[in-house]
Amino acid sequence: MIEVGNIFKLGTKYSIPLRAVYLDEKGQERPIFMGSYGIGPARIVAGVIEQRHDADGIVWPWPIAPFQVHVLPVNVKAAPVRDTAAGLYQELSVAGFDALLDDRDERPGVKFKDADLLGIPIRITVGALLGREGKVEIRARRDRQDRAVRPEEVVPTVRELAARLAAEP
C-alpha cells in the first residue's frame, strides 16, 4: 500500500484556543470540530517512482513528468549536432512541450545513463545518424523503441507519441 494523502482528526484542539465557534440550534457557542485533509506531493512522487521504475531509473508517466522531452546532443562540440539539438529544443518549446536540453560536454554513455535515470518520457538523440542519414532518434523511455525521423518530423512525431503516452495507465 502506498499512502499519498492523509486525514487527521483534530477535534477541538485548535478551535478552543482560537475561539473558533459556531452557534448550535439553541444559540449556544460550541467549538468547531476540525480535521486536516491533505495530499502530499512528495508522497505522490515517491509512489510513482516506486510503481514506475526499472533497473535503469525512473519511468515518469506523461501527466506528471517534470519534463516531457529530453533533447540529447551526443557531441556538443560538433556544430551540426549542437545546432540541430538547440533548434529542436526551441521548436518543441514553441509547440508547447516542456523540454530539457542536455548541452553538457559529456561522453555519450554518461548522457544516456543520466537520461535513463531521469526517466523523461521522450528522448531525442541527435548524433551520428544526423551525419549519415540526416535523421535523429526519438525514443519513448517506457518501451525503448527508437524511431528515426528527419528533424522537421520531430514535433509531429512527438505529438503522436505524446498522445499515446498520455493515454497509458
C-alpha positions in Angstrom: 0.0 0.0 0.0 1.2 3.5 -0.9 -0.1 6.4 1.2 -0.3 9.6 -0.9 -2.7 11.5 1.3 -3.8 11.7 4.9 -6.7 12.8 7.1 -6.2 13.8 10.7 -9.0 14.2 13.3 -8.0 17.4 15.2 -11.2 17.7 17.2 -11.3 20.9 19.2 -7.6 21.1 19.9 -7.1 24.3 17.9 -10.7 25.6 17.8 -10.9 26.2 21.6 -7.7 28.3 21.9 -8.6 30.2 18.7 -12.2 30.7 19.8 -13.4 29.2 16.5 -17.0 28.6 17.3 -20.5 28.1 15.8 -23.9 28.6 17.2 -25.9 25.5 17.8 -29.7 25.2 17.5 -30.2 26.8 20.9 -27.9 29.7 20.1 -25.1 28.4 22.3 -21.4 28.8 21.2 -19.7 25.5 20.5 -16.1 24.9 19.4 -15.9 23.7 15.8 -14.7 20.2 15.2 -11.7 20.3 13.0 -10.0 17.9 10.6 -7.0 18.1 8.3 -7.0 16.7 4.9 -4.1 16.6 2.5 -2.4 15.1 -0.4 1.4 15.1 -0.2 3.2 15.9 -3.5 6.4 14.2 -2.2 4.4 11.1 -1.4 2.8 11.1 -4.8 6.3 11.3 -6.4 7.6 8.6 -4.2 4.6 6.4 -5.1 5.1 7.0 -8.8 8.7 6.2 -8.6 8.0 3.0 -6.6 5.5 1.9 -9.2 7.1 3.1 -12.4 10.8 2.4 -12.5 13.1 -0.2 -13.9 16.7 -1.2 -13.4 18.0 1.9 -15.1 15.9 4.5 -13.2 12.6 6.3 -13.2 9.9 5.9 -15.9 7.8 9.1 -15.5 4.2 8.9 -16.6 3.3 11.7 -19.1 0.9 13.7 -16.9 3.3 14.4 -14.0 6.8 14.2 -15.7 9.0 17.1 -14.7 9.8 17.4 -18.4 8.2 15.8 -21.3 11.0 15.6 -23.8 14.7 15.3 -23.3 16.9 16.6 -26.2 20.3 14.9 -26.1 23.0 16.0 -28.5 25.7 13.4 -28.4 28.6 15.7 -29.2 28.0 19.3 -28.4 31.4 20.3 -29.9 30.1 19.3 -33.4 28.3 22.3 -34.7 25.6 20.4 -36.8 24.7 18.3 -33.8 24.7 21.2 -31.3 22.7 23.5 -33.7 20.2 20.8 -34.6 19.6 19.9 -30.9 19.2 23.6 -30.0 16.8 24.1 -32.9 14.7 21.1 -31.9 14.6 22.2 -28.3 13.3 25.6 -29.4 10.7 24.1 -31.8 9.5 21.7 -29.1 9.2 24.6 -26.6 7.3 26.7 -29.0 5.0 23.7 -29.7 4.1 23.6 -26.0 6.3 20.8 -24.8 8.3 21.0 -21.6 11.8 20.2 -22.9 15.2 19.7 -21.4 18.3 20.2 -23.4 21.3 18.3 -22.2 24.0 20.6 -23.6 26.7 19.2 -21.3 30.1 18.3 -22.7 30.0 14.7 -21.5 30.6 11.4 -23.0 27.5 9.8 -24.8 27.4 6.9 -22.3 27.1 9.3 -19.3 24.4 11.3 -21.0 22.4 8.2 -21.9 22.7 6.8 -18.4 21.6 10.1 -16.9 18.7 10.3 -19.3 17.5 6.8 -18.2 17.9 7.8 -14.5 15.9 10.9 -15.0 13.2 9.0 -16.9 11.7 11.8 -19.0 9.1 10.2 -21.2 10.6 11.0 -24.6 14.3 11.3 -25.5 15.5 12.8 -28.8 19.1 11.8 -29.6 21.0 14.0 -32.1 24.1 12.1 -33.1 25.8 10.1 -35.7 22.6 9.3 -37.5 22.3 13.0 -38.3 25.5 13.0 -40.3 24.8 9.6 -42.0 21.1 9.9 -42.9 20.0 13.4 -41.8 17.9 11.9 -39.1 17.5 12.0 -35.3 16.3 9.2 -33.0 13.2 9.5 -30.9 12.7 7.0 -28.1 10.0 6.6 -25.5 11.6 5.8 -22.1 8.9 3.2 -21.4 9.2 1.0 -24.5 12.8 2.0 -25.6 11.9 1.7 -29.3 13.9 4.0 -31.5 12.2 5.9 -34.3 14.5 7.6 -36.8 13.0 10.8 -38.3 14.1 13.9 -40.1 14.4 16.9 -37.8 11.4 18.6 -39.5 9.3 15.5 -38.5 10.2 15.7 -34.8 7.4 17.8 -33.5 4.6 15.9 -35.3 6.2 12.6 -34.2 6.4 13.8 -30.6 2.8 14.9 -30.7 1.7 11.4 -31.8 3.9 9.7 -29.2 2.7 12.1 -26.5 -0.9 11.2 -27.3 -0.2 7.5 -26.8 1.8 8.1 -23.6 -0.8 10.4 -22.1 -3.4 7.6 -22.5 -1.3 5.0 -20.8 -2.1 4.0 -17.2 
